[in-house]
């Protein structure tokens, strides 16, 4: 952490670069950060609104909050896995902490997530959804989500460097995890034989803490917050441990 703090200017520069590169050739630039989840929500609304209408009130707000969470997590994890190889020239020339690259990737994802909350707020207002003071808890939820995501990024980024097939394997695994996380469906419809898997999915716990202040209009219960924080702390600790143990080998695979 001391090394990273000493290189905080580099972290800021990397975050700014990631944000610029992502939309460099795009005509509408950062607007895609808001439009992409909104368009995805419209597709899911068209496909599933008839199925879940009786089970989920204000389905657009429900599904959009889930999409924002999932896009941030999945995109940040995949970008983190590519961050070391993508910055190989810098790593070979400048003695910097290697962890700044996955960290910068996650921080740029947080910025994108903040922009993407704008259309969600518009949807909440347009659909007459109740806006409560629980929205003030959202920054805390984002911190928990970001900690879990950073842990996953630190865990997987050296593995993706050592074994190039990791990126493809994780891509398939993310698709499976998406369907095991109630992003676009209510947990109440999950069959009993797999409900325990969904309920104890760490991402489900963290999604609940992220979604409840936005969609439910209430601060999550202490038990839910504790489960999410513990999940994020365990993932972050595992990621730091694996990254530190792998750090010395990284230059040989660049």
C-alpha positions in Angstrom: 0.0 0.0 0.0 2.9 2.4 0.7 4.4 1.7 -2.7 1.0 2.3 -4.4 0.5 5.6 -2.4 3.9 6.8 -3.5 2.8 6.1 -7.1 -0.7 7.6 -6.8 0.1 10.0 -9.6 0.8 7.0 -11.9 -2.5 5.5 -10.8 -4.4 8.7 -11.7 -2.7 8.8 -15.0 -3.5 5.2 -15.8 -7.2 5.7 -14.8 -7.4 8.7 -17.1 -5.7 6.8 -19.9 -8.1 3.8 -19.6 -11.1 6.1 -19.7 -9.8 7.9 -22.8 -8.7 4.8 -24.6 -12.0 3.0 -24.0 -14.0 5.6 -26.0 -11.2 7.1 -28.2 -12.8 6.3 -31.5 -16.4 6.5 -30.3 -18.6 9.2 -31.7 -20.6 9.7 -28.5 -17.7 8.8 -26.1 -18.7 8.6 -22.4 -22.4 8.6 -23.3 -21.9 4.8 -24.1 -21.3 4.4 -20.4 -24.9 5.4 -19.8 -26.4 4.1 -23.1 -25.1 0.6 -23.0 -26.7 -0.5 -19.7 -29.9 1.4 -20.7 -30.1 -0.5 -24.1 -29.4 -3.8 -22.3 -32.2 -3.0 -19.9 -34.6 -2.3 -22.7 -33.8 -5.7 -24.3 -34.3 -7.6 -21.0 -37.5 -5.6 -20.4 -38.9 -6.6 -23.7 -37.9 -10.3 -23.2 -38.7 -10.8 -19.5 -41.1 -8.2 -18.4 -44.1 -10.4 -19.2 -42.6 -13.3 -17.3 -41.6 -11.4 -14.1 -44.2 -8.6 -14.1 -46.2 -10.2 -11.4 -43.1 -11.0 -9.3 -41.1 -7.8 -9.6 -42.5 -4.3 -9.2 -40.8 -1.7 -11.5 -38.8 -4.3 -13.4 -36.8 -1.8 -15.4 -35.3 -0.3 -12.2 -34.7 -3.8 -10.8 -32.9 -5.1 -13.9 -30.9 -1.9 -14.6 -29.5 -1.9 -11.1 -28.4 -5.5 -11.6 -26.9 -4.8 -15.1 -24.8 -1.9 -13.7 -23.4 -4.1 -11.0 -22.7 -7.0 -13.4 -21.1 -4.8 -16.1 -18.8 -3.2 -13.6 -17.7 -6.5 -12.1 -17.3 -8.5 -15.3 -15.6 -5.8 -17.3 -13.3 -4.8 -14.5 -12.2 -8.5 -14.0 -11.6 -9.1 -17.7 -9.7 -5.8 -18.0 -7.6 -6.6 -14.9 -6.6 -9.9 -16.4 -5.2 -8.1 -19.5 -3.7 -5.1 -17.5 -0.2 -6.6 -16.9 0.3 -7.8 -20.5 -1.1 -4.6 -21.8 1.4 -2.5 -19.8 4.4 -4.8 -20.4 6.5 -2.1 -22.0 6.0 0.2 -18.9 6.7 -2.6 -16.5 9.9 -3.6 -18.3 11.3 0.0 -18.2 10.0 1.6 -15.0 10.3 0.1 -11.5 6.7 0.5 -10.3 4.4 -1.6 -8.1 2.8 -4.1 -10.4 -0.5 -4.0 -8.5 -1.2 -0.4 -9.7 -2.3 -1.8 -13.1 -5.2 -4.0 -11.8 -6.0 -1.2 -9.3 -6.2 1.5 -12.0 -8.5 -0.8 -14.1 -10.9 -1.2 -11.2 -10.9 2.5 -10.4 -11.6 3.4 -14.0 -14.5 1.0 -13.7 -15.8 2.8 -10.6 -15.8 6.1 -12.6 -17.8 4.4 -15.4 -20.2 3.0 -12.8 -20.7 6.5 -11.4 -21.6 7.8 -14.8 -23.9 4.8 -15.5 -25.9 5.6 -12.3 -27.3 8.7 -14.1 -29.7 6.8 -16.4 -30.7 4.6 -13.5 -31.7 7.7 -11.5 -33.7 8.9 -14.5 -35.5 5.5 -14.8 -36.4 5.7 -11.1 -37.8 9.1 -11.5 -39.6 8.4 -14.8 -41.3 5.2 -13.3 -42.4 7.0 -10.2 -40.1 4.9 -8.0 -39.8 6.1 -4.5 -36.4 7.8 -3.9 -35.3 7.6 -0.3 -32.4 8.8 1.8 -31.1 5.2 1.5 -29.4 6.3 -1.7 -26.8 7.9 0.4 -25.6 4.4 1.2 -24.8 3.7 -2.4 -21.1 4.9 -2.1 -20.6 2.4 0.7 -22.1 -0.3 -1.5 -19.8 0.7 -4.4 -16.8 0.5 -2.1 -17.8 -3.1 -1.1 -18.3 -4.0 -4.8 -15.0 -2.4 -5.8 -13.1 -4.3 -3.0 -14.5 -7.6 -4.1 -13.7 -6.9 -7.8 -10.2 -5.7 -7.0 -9.6 -8.9 -5.1 -10.8 -11.0 -8.1 -8.6 -8.9 -10.4 -5.5 -9.3 -8.3 -6.2 -13.0 -8.1 -6.7 -13.6 -11.8 -4.3 -11.1 -13.4 -1.1 -13.0 -12.8 -2.8 -16.3 -13.7 -3.9 -14.8 -17.0 -0.3 -13.8 -17.6 1.1 -17.3 -16.7 -1.6 -19.2 -18.5 -3.1 -17.4 -21.5 -6.1 -19.8 -21.5 -7.3 -18.3 -18.2 -9.0 -15.3 -20.0 -11.1 -17.7 -22.1 -11.9 -19.9 -19.1 -12.9 -17.0 -17.0 -15.1 -15.6 -19.8 -17.1 -18.9 -19.8 -17.2 -19.0 -16.0 -18.5 -15.4 -15.9 -21.4 -16.5 -18.1 -22.2 -19.3 -15.7 -21.9 -17.0 -12.6 -24.2 -14.5 -14.3 -27.0 -17.0 -14.4 -26.3 -18.0 -10.8 -26.7 -14.4 -9.7 -30.2 -12.8 -9.7 -29.2 -9.9 -12.0 -32.4 -10.0 -14.2 -34.6 -12.5 -12.3 -36.0 -12.7 -8.8 -34.4 -15.2 -6.4 -37.9 -16.4 -5.5 -38.3 -18.2 -8.8 -35.1 -20.3 -8.3 -35.9 -24.0 -7.9 -35.3 -25.4 -4.4 -32.6 -27.8 -5.6 -30.3 -24.9 -6.7 -31.5 -22.1 -4.4 -28.8 -22.6 -1.8 -26.2 -22.2 -4.5 -27.7 -18.9 -5.5 -28.3 -17.7 -1.9 -24.7 -18.4 -0.9 -23.2 -17.0 -4.0 -20.9 -14.2 -2.8 -21.9 -12.0 -5.8 -25.6 -12.4 -4.8 -24.8 -11.1 -1.3 -22.9 -8.1 -2.7 -25.5 -7.4 -5.4 -28.2 -7.3 -2.7 -26.2 -4.6 -0.8 -25.8 -2.7 -4.0 -29.4 -3.0 -5.1 -31.4 -2.6 -1.9 -30.7 1.2 -1.4 -31.5 1.8 -5.1 -34.4 -0.4 -5.9 -35.7 -1.3 -2.4 -35.3 2.2 -1.0 -33.8 0.8 2.3 -30.4 0.4 3.8 -29.5 -3.3 3.7 -29.7 -5.2 7.0 -26.7 -5.6 9.2 -26.5 -9.3 8.4 -26.6 -8.7 4.7 -23.9 -5.9 5.0 -21.7 -8.1 7.2 -21.9 -11.0 4.7 -21.0 -8.8 1.8 -18.2 -7.1 3.6 -16.7 -10.5 4.7 -17.0 -11.8 1.2 -15.2 -8.7 -0.2 -12.5 -8.9 2.5 -11.8 -12.6 1.9 -11.6 -12.1 -1.9 -9.4 -9.0 -1.5 -7.1 -10.9 1.0 -6.8 -13.9 -1.4 -6.1 -11.6 -4.3 -3.4 -9.7 -2.5 -1.8 -13.0 -1.3 -1.7 -14.6 -4.7 -0.5 -11.4 -6.4 2.3 -10.9 -3.9 3.5 -14.5 -4.2 3.4 -14.2 -8.0 4.9 -10.8 -8.3 8.5 -11.8 -8.7 7.6 -14.2 -11.6 5.6 -11.6 -13.6 8.6 -10.0 -15.4 9.6 -13.4 -16.9 6.2 -13.7 -18.6 5.9 -10.3 -20.1 
